[in-house]
Amino acid sequence: MSGDSRTEFSGPAGVVNSGSGNTYVSFTADNLLKTPPTARRRVAESQLRHLQRQFARPPHINSAYDVLESRSILFLDGAPGSGRSSAARVLLRELPHSTGTYHELTTESDEGKGPPRLSPDNIGERDRMLLDLSAADESLWNTVQAQLWDFYHAVQKKQAHLAVVLPARQQGQLAPEFLAFRKKIERPDGMDVIVRHLRCGGLDTRICDPPPPVLLSFVEKEPPMRELALLADRILTVRTAEHARGTFDAWCAQAVAAQTDRGPEVASLVPHLRKGPQRALLLASALLHGARSEAVHEATAALLSAVKAPVEVRPLLEHPGLDERLEKIDAAADKNSRVTFDRLGFAHAVRRHFWTTRPDLRTPLRTWVAAVLSRPELADTDRDNLVRRFTDLCLSTHDTEELIALVKSWTHDSARKDQLRAAAQLLERSVPSEACGGELRHQLYEWSTRQLSDSLRHVLAEVCEKVMSVRHPEAALVRLHHMARHERPPGVVREALLRYVTNDPEDLRLHRRLLYRLTVASSDSHRRPDADLFLDLTAPTRLPKPFLRSSNTRSWLTTGWASVFDRAERQRWSACADAWISAADATKDRAIADKLLDVLVGAAGSRYAILNRLYASARTHAHPDLSALLLRKISAAQATHLSQDPTMSRQQEAAPS
């Protein structure tokens, strides 16, 4: 074989032109989300490292680690807000992890339907897995616990580790066989939590000692860990706003005041704003907090229109100026003409007040958000903040219908770039949420199985690849695969799918799973698009050597090529077969070359026209040694087929020679 290395098995790459015929080129769409396409394993590990730096160790956590490390499973108890989910993640992070990956399990079906299920297929060698059931109800907990014993045996078989966060109300109902694996997590020291967050935020924490009385008073109330983390973030926000001037005591006082519920303050202000324009300005200022005054002014008028308020008939010169109107709602425009409220946290309280006390405003507000997004007065940052704030309001009351309606309105056929970006950001924030994530992931599955607009397909491709992939990698693959089946190549979904499953050479699990779906698990209605996807997935620059060495995956490759020979256009499969033969000729690994040819010959079976085409390609493109090897394999295959079916002897004359 040629020592000339024309094709290398070098790992993931873009879509390649593998010869004559249809050319499948890379299509890179504009990024809608700031997150770059990154291997999910690296994203998850990065998040764990950040959490570990912030983590304040609670009492007895070392004994919990000992159980997890020695028994491969741990059930974490603890009061709500004690940080038990974070503790589970940190414990998994602290385990030796030179091999295997960290990932979070879900009881949702990857297909978006069916009863809760723990699939052993999701366990990889030496994986570290989290099953967070802290929000599970009694029915879900009982269903999952019934599956845990068999799942635990699969965990042990793969030398993996599993941490399970127990539901708060089911702590005493763990099955007897698991009682020895249960540990209770106590609250860590509250001041330690805040100080660690401040240190990670870049603050010299020597100024925290001694802690101000206002901070100690807040910590002594034992708020949930997330409230302590939020308070630390607010202290850092105040410090930034003050340009590091002032004292730590003053920063803490402002942050604690903002952390305290300002709802009563808003509730007392609103009745004094008796006119619709005043209340519209209050709400618009809260949703566009930090935007320029002209943007707030125009948005207020749009909000009045959305709620069908009557238009004032007074002459314009008789209307009060914006500064005067802002003063009445306790807001002001700063020297850069950006509208803010005087009190930290007040804008959030205003948004919550109108959203919870006026549910009849929710649909008009959604219409208003969609309209305001296109206002030229808004900067990109203002648009991002508006989408984030409205999404958070919907999540707070489980209003998934409003979120889905917005995504639809922003992804029509002629959607603008800012609308697509807003739709992607909305899903980026809501799909991972505990409140509505399950419903939205199911909606993404329903969308993925239909013919979609290019706009919606673009949005979903980014969300699946960059967002859902981190905590629901299998579900993300399923949705990308369904969409790629309905997309004419080359396309943004195909590019995202291939990049997603091949961007981590150290973790071939998703690559293997897609290969299985395209070959063994492909249904009759999808075999043609799956065959075309198979050719891109198995281009020599993407095909991992372990897939050729393993008899299981090699048989899948043979099945895939057989489907290709049956369903793909001759020009398309010929170019890809040429690439395989060239790869076999170029590689210095004779065993790999042998397996490449075995797959092609095995897939061709007794179809002599295809065998002839393969041999002709080798004669044209490869070293004589390789073409001779291929001929021997073809002859051996023919002899086997002939011995199994003597009636094929009449076809011998068609054999390559």
C-alpha positions in Angstrom: 0.0 0.0 0.0 1.1 3.5 -0.6 3.1 5.2 2.1 1.7 8.4 0.8 -0.8 9.6 3.4 -3.6 11.1 1.4 -6.3 10.3 4.0 -5.7 10.1 7.7 -7.9 8.9 10.6 -7.2 12.1 12.5 -10.5 12.6 14.3 -13.4 15.0 13.9 -13.5 17.4 11.0 -16.0 19.4 9.0 -18.1 17.9 6.2 -15.8 16.8 3.4 -15.8 16.6 -0.3 -15.0 12.9 -0.7 -14.6 12.8 -4.5 -16.7 13.4 -7.6 -20.5 13.7 -7.4 -22.5 15.7 -5.0 -20.4 18.0 -2.9 -21.5 18.3 0.8 -19.8 21.5 2.0 -19.8 23.0 5.5 -22.5 25.5 6.2 -21.8 27.8 9.1 -24.7 30.0 10.1 -24.4 33.1 12.2 -24.2 32.2 15.9 -27.3 33.1 17.8 -25.9 32.2 21.2 -22.6 33.5 22.6 -21.6 30.0 23.7 -19.3 28.4 21.2 -19.8 24.8 20.2 -17.8 22.9 22.8 -17.6 19.3 23.8 -20.3 18.8 26.5 -17.8 17.0 28.7 -15.6 20.1 28.8 -18.5 22.4 29.5 -19.7 20.2 32.4 -16.2 19.9 33.9 -15.8 23.7 33.6 -19.0 24.2 35.5 -17.9 21.8 38.2 -14.6 23.5 38.6 -16.3 26.8 39.1 -18.7 25.3 41.6 -15.9 23.6 43.5 -14.1 26.9 43.9 -17.2 28.5 45.4 -18.3 25.5 47.5 -18.3 25.9 51.3 -17.8 22.4 52.8 -20.6 21.4 55.2 -20.0 19.1 58.3 -19.7 15.4 57.6 -19.2 15.7 53.9 -16.0 13.6 54.0 -17.9 10.6 55.3 -20.4 11.1 52.4 -17.4 11.0 50.0 -16.1 7.8 51.6 -19.5 6.1 50.9 -19.6 7.3 47.3 -16.0 6.3 46.6 -16.1 2.9 48.1 -19.7 1.8 47.3 -20.1 3.5 44.0 -23.4 5.0 45.1 -24.6 7.7 47.5 -28.0 9.0 48.6 -27.8 12.5 49.9 -30.4 13.7 52.4 -30.8 17.3 53.7 -33.2 20.1 54.3 -34.4 22.1 51.3 -31.9 25.0 50.7 -29.0 23.2 52.5 -27.0 22.9 49.2 -27.3 19.1 48.9 -27.4 19.2 45.0 -24.2 21.3 44.9 -22.6 19.0 47.5 -23.4 16.0 45.2 -21.8 17.7 42.2 -18.7 18.6 44.2 -18.3 15.0 45.6 -18.5 13.6 42.0 -15.9 16.2 41.0 -13.6 15.1 43.7 -13.5 11.5 42.6 -10.6 10.3 40.5 -11.5 11.1 36.9 -8.7 10.4 34.5 -11.2 8.4 32.4 -15.0 8.5 32.1 -17.2 11.6 32.1 -19.4 13.6 34.4 -23.1 13.8 33.3 -26.5 14.3 34.9 -29.1 11.7 34.5 -32.8 12.4 33.8 -35.8 10.2 34.1 -37.3 11.7 30.9 -37.4 9.6 27.8 -34.9 10.8 25.2 -37.8 10.6 22.7 -39.8 13.0 24.9 -42.5 10.6 25.8 -43.2 7.5 27.9 -42.9 6.7 31.6 -39.9 7.8 33.8 -37.0 5.4 33.1 -33.4 5.0 34.1 -31.5 3.6 31.1 -28.3 1.6 31.7 -27.3 2.6 28.2 -26.4 6.0 29.6 -23.7 4.6 31.8 -20.2 4.7 30.4 -17.0 3.2 31.8 -16.0 5.0 35.0 -18.6 7.7 34.6 -19.6 10.0 37.4 -23.3 10.6 37.4 -25.8 12.8 39.3 -29.5 11.9 39.6 -31.1 15.0 41.2 -34.6 14.0 42.5 -34.8 16.9 45.0 -37.9 18.2 43.3 -39.5 14.8 42.6 -43.0 14.1 43.9 -43.9 10.8 45.6 -45.1 9.1 42.4 -41.9 9.9 40.5 -39.7 8.9 43.5 -41.5 5.5 43.9 -41.2 4.8 40.1 -37.5 5.6 40.1 -36.6 3.8 43.3 -38.1 0.6 41.9 -35.5 0.8 39.1 -32.5 1.8 41.2 -31.3 -1.7 42.3 -30.8 -3.0 38.8 -29.4 0.4 37.7 -26.9 0.2 40.6 -25.7 -3.2 39.5 -25.1 -1.7 36.0 -23.2 1.2 37.7 -20.9 -1.3 39.5 -20.3 -3.3 36.3 -19.1 -0.2 34.5 -16.9 0.9 37.6 -19.0 4.1 37.6 -20.3 6.3 40.5 -23.8 7.6 41.1 -24.9 10.3 43.5 -28.7 10.6 44.1 -30.2 13.7 45.7 -33.2 12.5 47.6 -36.6 14.3 47.6 -37.0 16.4 50.7 -40.3 14.7 51.7 -39.2 11.1 51.1 -36.1 11.0 53.3 -37.5 8.3 55.6 -38.8 6.0 52.7 -35.5 4.8 51.2 -35.6 1.0 50.5 -33.8 -1.0 53.2 -31.1 -2.2 50.8 -30.0 1.4 50.3 -30.0 2.7 53.9 -26.3 2.0 54.3 -25.6 4.4 51.4 -27.5 7.4 52.8 -25.8 10.4 54.3 -27.3 13.6 55.5 -25.9 17.0 54.5 -26.0 19.8 57.0 -25.9 23.5 56.2 -22.4 24.9 55.7 -21.4 28.1 57.6 -23.4 30.9 56.0 -20.5 33.5 56.2 -18.2 31.0 54.6 -20.6 30.6 51.7 -20.7 34.4 51.1 -17.0 34.9 51.5 -16.1 32.1 49.0 -18.5 33.7 46.4 -17.0 37.1 47.0 -13.5 35.7 46.6 -14.4 34.0 43.3 -15.8 37.4 42.2 -12.5 39.0 42.6 -13.0 40.7 46.0 -10.1 40.9 48.5 -12.1 39.1 51.3 -9.8 40.5 54.1 -12.2 43.4 54.2 -15.0 41.0 55.3 -13.5 40.5 58.7 -15.2 41.4 60.9 -18.5 40.9 59.1 -20.9 43.9 59.3 -23.9 43.4 61.7 -26.4 43.8 58.8 -24.7 40.8 57.0 -24.6 38.7 60.2 -28.2 39.4 60.8 -29.1 38.2 57.3 -27.0 35.0 57.7 -28.5 34.1 61.1 -31.9 33.7 59.5 -30.5 30.7 57.7 -31.8 31.5 54.2 -31.3 28.9 51.4 -27.9 28.6 49.9 -29.1 30.1 46.6 -30.1 33.2 48.6 -26.7 33.5 50.1 -25.1 33.2 46.6 -27.4 35.8 45.3 -26.6 38.2 48.1 -22.9 37.8 47.4 -23.6 38.6 43.7 -25.5 41.7 44.8 -22.6 42.9 47.0 -20.3 42.6 44.0 -22.9 44.5 41.8 -23.1 47.4 44.3 -19.3 47.5 44.5 -19.0 47.7 40.7 -21.7 50.4 40.6 -19.9 52.4 43.2 -16.6 52.0 41.3 -15.1 50.3 44.4 -15.7 53.5 46.4 -17.3 53.4 49.8 -17.0 50.7 52.5 -17.8 47.0 52.6 -20.4 47.8 55.3 -22.2 50.2 53.0 -22.1 47.7 50.1 -23.6 45.0 52.3 -26.3 47.3 53.6 -27.5 48.1 50.0 -27.3 44.5 49.0 -29.3 43.2 52.0 -31.9 45.9 51.4 -32.3 44.8 47.8 -32.4 41.1 48.9 -35.3 42.0 51.3 -38.6 41.7 49.5 -39.5 45.1 48.0 -42.9 43.8 47.1 -44.7 45.8 49.8 -43.0 49.0 48.6 -44.2 48.5 45.1 -47.7 47.5 46.3 -47.9 50.8 48.2 -46.7 52.9 45.2 -49.0 51.5 42.5 -52.3 52.7 44.0 -50.9 56.3 43.9 -50.3 55.9 40.2 -53.9 56.1 39.2 -53.5 56.7 35.5 -52.7 54.0 32.9 -49.7 56.0 31.4 -48.1 56.2 34.8 -48.4 52.5 35.4 -47.3 51.7 31.9 -44.1 53.8 32.4 -43.5 52.0 35.7 -43.7 48.6 34.1 -41.8 49.5 30.9 -39.0 51.0 33.1 -38.8 47.8 35.1 -38.7 45.6 32.1 -36.2 47.8 30.3 -34.2 48.8 33.4 -31.0 50.4 32.2 -32.2 51.2 28.7 -31.9 54.7 27.3 -34.8 57.1 28.1 -36.0 57.4 24.5 -36.3 53.6 24.3 -38.4 53.6 27.6 -40.5 56.4 26.3 -41.4 54.6 23.0 -41.8 51.3 24.8 -44.3 52.9 27.2 -46.4 54.1 24.3 -46.3 50.6 22.8 -47.4 49.1 26.1 -50.4 51.4 26.2 -51.3 50.4 22.7 -50.9 46.7 23.6 -53.4 47.0 26.4 -55.7 49.1 24.3 -55.5 52.2 26.5 -57.3 55.3 25.3 -55.1 57.9 23.7 -54.7 61.2 25.5 -56.1 64.1 23.5 -54.2 66.9 25.2 -51.7 68.9 23.1 -48.2 67.5 23.3 -46.9 70.6 25.0 -49.3 70.1 27.9 -47.9 66.6 28.6 -45.4 66.4 31.5 -41.8 65.7 30.5 -40.2 62.3 30.9 -38.0 63.4 33.8 -41.1 64.6 35.7 -43.0 61.4 35.0 -40.0 59.2 36.0 -39.7 61.1 39.3 -43.3 60.0 40.2 -42.4 56.4 39.9 -39.1 56.7 41.9 -36.9 56.4 38.8 -34.6 58.7 37.0 -32.4 59.0 33.9 -28.6 59.1 34.7 -26.0 61.2 32.9 -26.0 58.7 30.1 -29.8 59.0 29.8 -30.3 55.4 31.1 -33.4 54.9 33.2 -32.9 53.2 36.5 -34.7 53.0 39.9 -33.1 54.5 42.9 -33.4 51.3 45.0 -31.5 48.2 44.1 -33.9 45.3 43.5 -36.9 47.6 43.0 -37.2 46.9 39.2 -37.4 43.2 39.9 -40.2 43.8 42.5 -42.1 45.9 40.0 -42.0 43.1 37.4 -43.1 40.5 39.9 -45.9 42.7 41.2 -47.6 43.2 37.8 -47.0 39.6 36.7 -48.5 38.0 39.8 -51.3 40.5 40.6 -52.4 41.1 37.0 -52.4 37.7 35.2 -54.7 39.3 32.5 -51.7 41.4 31.5 -49.5 38.4 30.6 -50.6 37.8 27.0 -50.6 41.6 26.2 -47.1 41.8 27.7 -45.9 38.9 25.5 -47.3 40.8 22.4 -45.5 44.0 23.7 -42.2 42.2 24.2 -42.3 40.8 20.6 -43.1 44.3 19.2 -40.6 46.3 21.4 -37.7 43.9 20.4 -37.5 45.6 17.0 -37.3 49.2 18.3 -34.1 50.8 16.9 -33.7 52.7 20.2 -32.8 49.5 22.0 -29.2 48.3 22.2 -28.4 44.6 21.9 -27.8 44.5 25.7 -31.3 45.9 26.3 -32.9 43.3 24.1 -31.0 40.5 25.8 -32.1 41.8 29.2 -35.7 42.1 28.1 -35.8 38.5 26.9 -34.2 37.3 30.1 -36.5 39.2 32.3 -39.7 38.1 30.5 -38.5 34.5 30.4 -37.9 34.6 34.2 -41.4 35.9 34.8 -42.9 33.1 32.8 -40.8 30.5 34.5 -41.8 31.8 37.9 -45.5 30.9 37.2 -44.9 27.9 34.9 -46.3 29.8 31.9 -44.7 27.6 29.2 -47.5 28.5 26.7 -46.4 32.2 26.7 -42.8 31.1 26.1 -43.7 28.7 23.3 -45.9 31.4 21.7 -43.0 33.8 21.7 -40.6 31.3 20.1 -43.2 30.7 17.3 -43.7 34.5 16.7 -39.9 35.0 16.4 -39.2 32.1 14.1 -41.4 32.7 11.1 -40.1 32.3 7.5 -39.0 36.0 7.3 -37.7 36.4 10.8 -35.0 38.9 11.5 -31.7 38.0 13.1 -32.6 39.8 16.3 -35.8 37.7 16.5 -33.9 34.5 16.0 -31.4 35.5 18.6 -34.2 36.3 21.1 -35.9 32.9 20.5 -32.6 31.1 21.1 -31.9 33.1 24.3 -35.4 32.4 25.6 -34.8 28.7 25.1 -31.3 28.9 26.5 -32.7 30.2 29.8 -35.8 28.1 30.0 -34.9 24.6 28.7 -32.5 23.8 31.6 -34.9 25.2 34.2 -36.4 23.0 36.9 -39.7 24.8 36.6 -40.6 24.3 33.0 -37.6 22.5 31.4 -39.4 19.1 31.0 -42.3 20.6 29.2 -40.1 22.7 26.9 -37.8 19.7 26.1 -40.9 17.8 25.2 -42.0 20.7 22.9 -38.6 20.6 21.3 -39.1 16.9 20.6 -42.5 17.5 19.0 -41.1 20.3 16.8 -38.1 18.1 15.8 -40.3 15.5 14.3 -42.1 17.9 12.0 -41.2 19.9 8.9 -40.0 23.3 10.3 -39.3 26.7 9.0 -35.6 27.3 8.4 -35.7 29.9 11.2 -37.0 27.6 13.8 -34.7 24.8 12.7 -31.7 27.2 13.1 -32.8 28.2 16.6 -33.4 24.6 17.7 -30.1 23.4 16.3 -28.1 25.9 18.4 -30.2 25.2 21.6 -29.8 21.4 21.3 -26.1 21.6 20.5 -25.1 24.3 23.0 -27.7 24.1 25.8 -29.6 20.9 26.1 -26.4 18.9 25.4 -24.8 19.8 28.7 -27.4 18.1 31.0 -29.4 16.1 28.5 -26.9 14.9 25.9 -28.9 11.9 24.6 -32.1 13.9 24.3 -30.2 16.6 22.4 -28.9 14.0 19.9 -32.4 12.6 19.3 -33.8 16.0 18.5 -30.9 17.0 16.2 -31.2 13.6 14.4 -34.9 14.1 13.8 -34.5 17.6 12.4 -31.6 16.5 10.2 -33.8 13.9 8.6 -36.2 16.6 7.5 -33.6 19.0 6.3 -32.3 19.1 2.8 -28.5 18.8 2.9 -26.2 20.6 3.4 -27.9 22.3 6.3 -27.4 23.9 9.7 -28.8 21.0 11.6 -26.7 18.4 9.9 -23.6 20.5 10.5 -24.6 20.9 14.2 -25.3 17.2 14.6 -22.1 16.0 13.1 -20.1 18.6 15.1 -21.9 17.6 18.3 -21.2 13.9 18.1 -17.6 14.2 16.9 -16.1 17.1 18.7 -14.7 15.0 21.6 -12.3 12.3 20.5 -12.0 11.1 24.1 -15.7 10.4 24.5 -17.2 8.4 21.5 -20.5 7.6 23.3 -22.6 10.0 21.3 -20.8 9.2 18.0 -21.6 5.5 18.7 -25.2 6.2 19.6 -25.8 8.1 16.4 -24.2 5.4 14.3 -26.5 2.9 16.0 -29.6 5.1 15.3 -28.6 5.5 11.6 -28.1 1.7 11.0 -29.6 -0.8 13.4 -32.4 1.4 14.8 -33.4 3.2 11.6 -37.0 2.7 10.6 -38.3 2.1 7.1 -39.6 5.6 6.8 -36.3 7.1 7.6 -33.8 4.8 5.9 -33.1 7.0 2.9 -32.2 10.2 4.9 -30.4 8.1 7.5 -28.3 6.5 4.7 -27.3 9.9 3.5 -26.4 11.0 7.1 -24.4 7.8 7.5 -22.2 8.7 4.6 -21.3 12.1 6.2 -20.9 10.6 9.7 -18.5 7.8 8.4 -16.3 10.0 6.2 -12.7 8.8 6.8 -11.8 12.0 8.6 -14.5 11.4 11.1 -14.5 7.6 11.5 -12.8 6.6 14.8 -10.5 3.6 14.6 -12.1 1.9 17.6 -15.3 1.6 15.5 -13.4 -0.6 13.0 -11.7 -2.7 15.6 -14.9 -3.5 17.5 -17.0 -6.3 16.0 -20.2 -4.6 17.2 -19.7 -1.2 15.6 -18.1 -2.8 12.5 -21.3 -4.8 12.0 -23.3 -1.5 12.2 -21.0 0.0 9.6 -21.7 -2.9 7.3 -25.4 -2.5 7.9 -25.1 1.2 7.1 -23.2 0.6 3.9 -25.7 -2.0 2.8 -28.5 0.5 3.3 -26.5 3.1 1.3 -26.0 0.7 -1.6 -29.8 0.1 -1.6 -31.0 3.7 -1.3 -28.4 6.3 -2.0 -27.7 7.7 -5.5 -24.8 5.8 -7.2 -22.9 9.0 -7.7 -23.2 9.9 -4.0 -22.1 6.5 -2.6 -19.4 6.0 -5.2 -17.6 9.1 -4.1 -17.8 8.1 -0.5 -16.6 4.5 -1.2 -13.7 6.0 -3.1 -12.8 7.9 0.0 -12.8 4.7 2.1 -10.6 2.9 -0.4 -8.2 5.8 -0.5 -8.2 5.8 3.3 -7.4 2.1 3.3 -4.5 2.7 0.9 -3.1 5.7 2.8 -3.2 4.3 6.4 -0.1 2.5 7.7 -2.2 0.4 10.0 -2.8 -2.7 7.9 -5.5 -4.0 10.3 -7.5 -0.9 9.8 -7.1 -1.1 6.0 -8.3 -4.7 6.2 -11.4 -3.8 8.2 -12.3 -0.9 5.9 -12.4 -3.3 2.9 -14.2 -6.0 4.9 -17.0 -3.5 5.6 -17.4 -2.5 2.0 -17.3 -6.0 0.6 -19.6 -7.4 3.3 -22.1 -4.6 2.7 -22.1 -5.3 -1.1 -22.9 -8.9 -0.6 -23.6 -10.7 -3.9 -24.3 -7.5 -5.8 -21.7 -7.8 -8.5 -22.2 -4.4 -10.0 -21.2 -2.8 -6.7 -18.3 -5.2 -6.2 -17.1 -4.3 -9.7 -17.3 -0.6 -8.9 -15.3 -1.1 -5.7 -12.6 -3.0 -7.5 -12.4 -0.5 -10.3 -12.0 2.3 -7.8 -9.1 0.4 -6.2 -7.5 -0.2 -9.5 -7.7 3.5 -10.3 -6.9 5.2 -7.0 -4.9 2.7 -4.9 -1.6 0.8 -4.8 -1.7 -2.5 -6.7 -1.2 -4.3 -3.3 -4.5 -2.9 -2.0 -6.4 -3.7 -5.2 -5.1 -7.2 -5.0 -6.2 -7.5 -1.4 -9.6 -6.2 -2.3 -9.9 -8.7 -5.2 -9.1 -11.6 -2.8 -11.8 -10.5 -0.4 -14.3 -10.2 -3.2 -13.4 -13.7 -4.4 -13.7 -15.1 -0.9 -17.1 -13.4 -0.4 -18.4 -14.7 -3.8 -17.3 -18.2 -2.9 -19.2 -18.0 0.4 -22.3 -16.7 -1.3 -22.1 -19.4 -4.0 -21.8 -22.2 -1.4 -24.9 -20.9 0.3 -26.9 -20.4 -2.9 -25.8 -22.6 -5.9 -28.3 -20.9 -8.2 -25.9 -17.9 -8.2 -23.4 -19.8 -10.4 -24.9 -18.2 -13.5 -23.9 -14.8 -12.2 -20.2 -15.7 -11.9 -19.4 -14.2 -15.2 -20.2 -10.8 -13.7 -17.4 -11.1 -11.1 -14.5 -8.7 -11.1 -11.4 -9.9 -12.9 
